[in-house]
Every structure is written in C-alpha cells, then in structure tokens.
Amino acid sequence: MGDEVAAGKWRAIGGDCYMVTKDSQGGQMNMESGNGSVIVVPENAFTVEFVSYPGYCTWKYLGK
C-alpha cells in the first residue's frame, strides 16, 4: 500500500460505486459504498479495490 493508493480519505463521486480494503492475508477489512461517501483507507490496508457497477464513478483523494 502507498505505491499506488494513498492511505487517507477518499470521496466517491457519481454512479453506484464501492471500495474494498483487504489485509495481507486477503481478508476483507472494510467495504464502503455510495455516491458522496467519504471512505478512509487505513495505513495497514494491503490492497484496495475501487469498483463502479453499474455506471460511472470517480474517486477523489481528500488527504489524511
């Protein structure tokens, strides 16, 4: 984590979307969804998946 996705707050903008964070063993840590949601990617997240289904969604990094 950190090379491609920054830890901190992210906002979902538009469409039907969600984000899933996983630990190093592949276990789901958190799942957040919804237009306008503010989602926090923790420092200890190993992988982060941003998903938009169906439709279009963008993610804006808000900082730590």
VENWOSUL-V28743 format. One record per pair of residues at least 12 apart in sequence whose ideal C-beta (glycine too) atoms are under 7 Angstrom apart, sorted by the first residue. I is the first residue (numbers start at 0). J is the second residue. Records with the same first field share a line. If there is no record, write none. Layout:
I: J + J
This chain:
0: 44 + 45
4: 40 + 47
5: 60
6: 40 + 41 + 42 + 44 + 63
7: 40 + 60 + 61 + 62 + 63
8: 37 + 39 + 61 + 62
9: 38 + 40 + 58 + 59 + 60 + 61
10: 35 + 37 + 59 + 61
11: 33 + 34 + 35 + 36 + 38 + 56 + 58
12: 34 + 56 + 57 + 59
13: 34 + 55 + 56 + 57
14: 34 + 51 + 54 + 55 + 56
15: 52 + 53 + 54 + 56
16: 32 + 50 + 51 + 56
17: 30 + 31 + 32 + 50
18: 31 + 38 + 47 + 48 + 49 + 50
19: 48
20: 40 + 41 + 44 + 47
21: 44 + 45 + 46
22: 45
23: 45
28: 41 + 44
37: 61
